[in-house]
Amino acid sequence: MEILEYGRKHDLKIKDFIDIEISSRENKKQRRIEELLEKLHAGNILIISELSRLGRSTSEVIDIVNETEG
């Protein structure tokens, strides 16, 4: 609900949600990170509830961010 409220306050159209209730210790496929990255296009904004949901470590999060910039 907080993400929807953030989108409303900032006039963002939220197109899709990927709701995941799995440990960040699982691999990227099980966490659906690859699915997420495939859906992102230039100009999209990714909003996550917790940074820890994106990666298991700071370096993994940085790798994912770098991957989205390419």
VOBA-1610 file (N, C-alpha, C; in pm, whole numbers, padded with zeros to 5 digits, always signed):
BEGIN
Met+00082-00119+00000Met+00000+00000+00000Met+00087+00127+00000Glu+00201+00120+00068Glu+00289+00236+00073Glu+00343+00273-00064Ile+00370+00172-00145Ile+00420+00198-00281Ile+00312+00267-00363Leu+00190+00221-00351Leu+00080+00286-00423Leu+00062+00431-00377Glu+00073+00453-00249Glu+00060+00589-00196Glu+00175+00677-00246Tyr+00296+00623-00249Tyr+00411+00698-00302Tyr+00386+00735-00448Gly+00339+00640-00526Gly+00310+00667-00666Gly+00204+00774-00683Arg+00101+00769-00602Arg-00004+00870-00610Arg+00050+01009-00576Lys+00128+01017-00470Lys+00182+01146-00426Lys+00277+01207-00529His+00345+01122-00604His+00444+01170-00700His+00396+01159-00845Asp+00266+01139-00860Asp+00204+01131-00993Asp+00273+01029-01084Leu+00298+00910-01029Leu+00360+00801-01103Leu+00254+00697-01137Lys+00257+00649-01258Lys+00167+00542-01299Lys+00235+00409-01268Ile+00178+00333-01178Ile+00235+00203-01143Ile+00172+00099-01234Lys+00256+00043-01319Lys+00210-00049-01422Lys+00200-00193-01371Asp+00294-00232-01287Asp+00302-00373-01251Asp+00366-00388-01113Phe+00328-00494-01045Phe+00389-00532-00919Phe+00447-00671-00935Ile+00559-00694-00872Ile+00610-00830-00855Ile+00621-00849-00705Asp+00530-00924-00650Asp+00523-00947-00507Asp+00598-01076-00475Ile+00700-01064-00394Ile+00784-01179-00364Ile+00795-01195-00214Glu+00767-01314-00169Glu+00782-01346-00027Glu+00876-01465-00015Ile+01003-01437-00045Ile+01104-01541-00041Ile+01232-01479+00015Ser+01312-01557+00077Ser+01436-01507+00136Ser+01528-01450+00030Ser+01596-01343+00063Ser+01694-01285-00029Ser+01816-01376-00043Arg+01822-01480+00035Arg+01932-01577+00026Arg+01914-01671-00092Glu+01794-01676-00147Glu+01770-01761-00264Glu+01836-01699-00386Asn+01848-01778-00492Asn+01916-01726-00611Asn+01827-01626-00685Lys+01889-01553-00780Lys+01819-01446-00851Lys+01695-01497-00924Lys+01701-01618-00979Lys+01585-01671-01051Lys+01468-01695-00955Gln+01497-01756-00842Gln+01392-01783-00745Gln+01333-01653-00689Arg+01415-01549-00678Arg+01368-01420-00628Arg+01301-01339-00738Arg+01301-01389-00860Arg+01236-01327-00977Arg+01303-01195-01018Ile+01432-01182-00986Ile+01506-01062-01023Ile+01519-01053-01175Glu+01548-01165-01240Glu+01560-01165-01386Glu+01430-01123-01452Glu+01319-01173-01402Glu+01187-01135-01453Glu+01167-00985-01439Leu+01204-00933-01325Leu+01193-00790-01299Leu+01276-00709-01398Leu+01402-00749-01416Leu+01491-00675-01505Leu+01443-00679-01650Glu+01382-00789-01690Glu+01330-00800-01827Glu+01214-00703-01850Lys+01140-00670-01746Lys+01025-00580-01758Lys+01065-00433-01760Leu+01185-00402-01713Leu+01227-00262-01707Leu+01272-00213-01843His+01234-00092-01875His+01273-00027-02000His+01329+00110-01967Ala+01398+00170-02062Ala+01455+00303-02042Ala+01345+00398-01995Gly+01375+00474-01893Gly+01281+00571-01840Gly+01191+00516-01729Asn+01192+00384-01709Asn+01112+00326-01601Asn+01173+00359-01466Ile+01090+00359-01364Ile+01134+00379-01227Ile+01101+00253-01149Leu+01200+00199-01082Leu+01182+00081-00999Leu+01168+00125-00854Ile+01059+00086-00791Ile+01035+00117-00650Ile+01031-00015-00575Ile+01112-00026-00472Ile+01113-00148-00392Ile+01085-00112-00246Ser+01025-00205-00176Ser+00989-00179-00037Ser+01111-00179+00054Glu+01210-00260+00023Glu+01332-00268+00103Glu+01448-00299+00009Leu+01560-00234+00029Leu+01677-00260-00054Leu+01722-00405-00041Ser+01701-00464+00074Ser+01741-00603+00097Ser+01662-00700+00009Arg+01548-00658-00043Arg+01470-00745-00132Arg+01534-00756-00270Leu+01617-00659-00304Leu+01679-00657-00435Leu+01805-00742-00440Gly+01879-00747-00331Gly+02003-00825-00333Gly+02044-00871-00196Arg+02130-00973-00197Arg+02178-01032-00072Arg+02290-00951-00009Ser+02356-00871-00091Ser+02469-00793-00040Ser+02474-00661-00116Thr+02553-00570-00063Thr+02569-00441-00129Thr+02623-00460-00270Ser+02720-00549-00285Ser+02779-00570-00417Ser+02677-00628-00515Glu+02589-00715-00470Glu+02487-00769-00559Glu+02388-00660-00600Val+02349-00575-00508Val+02259-00464-00540Val+02326-00372-00642Ile+02453-00342-00621Ile+02526-00256-00716Ile+02532-00322-00854Asp+02557-00452-00859Asp+02558-00524-00986Asp+02423-00513-01058Ile+02316-00529-00983Ile+02181-00521-01042Ile+02154-00379-01093Val+02192-00279-01015Val+02174-00140-01058Val+02254-00115-01185Asn+02379-00160-01189Asn+02463-00144-01307Asn+02402-00215-01428Glu+02341-00329-01405Glu+02277-00405-01512Glu+02160-00327-01572Thr+02089-00254-01490Thr+01973-00177-01539Thr+02016-00054-01618Glu+02136-00007-01595Glu+02186+00112-01664Glu+02230+00081-01806Gly+02256-00047-01835Gly+02308-00086-01966Gly+02204-00085-02067
//
